[in-house]
Amino acid sequence: MKTKSIAKDFPVVCVGGSAGGLDAYIRLLKHLPADLGVAVVIVNHLRTVATTLHEILPRYTEMPVELITEKLDIEPNHVFIILKSGICTF
């Protein structure tokens, strides 16, 4: 059985936004190659509404998009969405 080899040293691109950030996320992901070798972490501020970013953003990238709710094990060539509720402290 083959095990998946994951790079342990790779760049992480972190993008923060709020309700108006969707357009920026889409424009960024549409222009990033899926094999760039970076992990993209989107920290999205929200107040009390649920997010559907993990359902919307895969339409604009070939990278897997995951909504992180607990433990964060980041990998290159993936998009991770973290939600920040309450007061935004970016």
matplotlib code that plots the C-alpha trace (Angstrom):
import matplotlib.pyplot as plt

x = [0.0, 1.4, 1.3, 0.8, 3.9, 3.1, 5.7, 6.6, 8.1, 5.9, 4.6, 1.2, -0.9, -3.4, -6.2, -8.6, -12.0, -15.6, -18.9, -17.6, -14.6, -16.2, -15.3, -11.7, -11.5, -12.9, -10.5, -7.5, -8.4, -9.2, -5.7, -3.7, -2.4, -3.6, 0.0, 1.6, 2.9, 1.3, -1.5, -4.2, -5.9, -8.9, -9.9, -13.4, -15.1, -18.8, -21.3, -24.1, -24.8, -23.5, -21.0, -21.2, -17.7, -16.6, -19.4, -18.9, -15.1, -14.5, -16.1, -13.2, -10.2, -9.0, -7.5, -9.6, -11.4, -12.0, -14.0, -11.9, -14.0, -11.5, -7.9, -6.0, -3.5, -2.6, -1.2, 0.1, -2.2, -5.3, -7.6, -8.6, -11.4, -11.4, -14.4, -13.8, -16.9, -17.3, -15.2, -12.8, -9.2, -7.3]
y = [0.0, 3.4, 6.2, 9.8, 11.9, 15.4, 18.2, 19.4, 22.7, 24.8, 28.4, 29.3, 32.1, 33.5, 35.7, 37.5, 38.9, 39.5, 39.5, 41.4, 39.1, 36.5, 38.4, 38.7, 35.0, 34.0, 36.3, 34.9, 31.2, 31.6, 32.8, 30.4, 27.2, 24.1, 22.8, 26.0, 24.1, 26.5, 26.1, 28.8, 29.6, 31.8, 33.3, 34.7, 36.9, 36.3, 37.4, 34.9, 33.5, 30.2, 30.1, 28.2, 29.2, 25.6, 24.9, 28.0, 28.2, 24.7, 26.1, 28.4, 26.2, 22.6, 22.5, 20.7, 23.2, 22.3, 24.0, 23.6, 23.2, 21.7, 20.5, 22.1, 19.9, 22.0, 20.6, 22.2, 22.6, 22.8, 25.7, 25.8, 28.0, 29.1, 31.0, 33.8, 35.0, 37.9, 41.0, 40.9, 41.3, 41.0]
z = [0.0, -1.0, 1.5, 0.4, 0.7, 1.9, 1.9, 5.3, 4.3, 2.0, 1.9, 3.4, 1.9, 4.4, 3.2, 5.5, 4.7, 5.7, 4.0, 1.0, 0.6, -1.7, -4.9, -3.9, -2.9, -6.3, -8.2, -6.3, -6.7, -10.4, -11.0, -8.8, -10.4, -8.6, -8.3, -7.0, -3.9, -1.4, 1.1, 0.9, 4.2, 4.1, 7.4, 6.9, 9.5, 10.0, 12.5, 13.0, 9.5, 8.3, 5.5, 2.2, 1.0, 1.0, -1.5, -3.6, -4.0, -5.5, -8.7, -9.1, -8.4, -9.0, -5.5, -2.8, -0.6, 3.1, 5.9, 9.0, 12.2, 14.6, 13.9, 11.1, 9.2, 6.2, 3.0, -0.1, -3.1, -0.9, 0.2, 3.9, 5.2, 8.8, 10.2, 12.7, 14.6, 16.9, 16.7, 13.7, 14.8, 11.5]

ax = plt.figure().add_subplot(projection="3d")
ax.plot(x, y, z, "-o")
ax.set_aspect("equal")
plt.show()
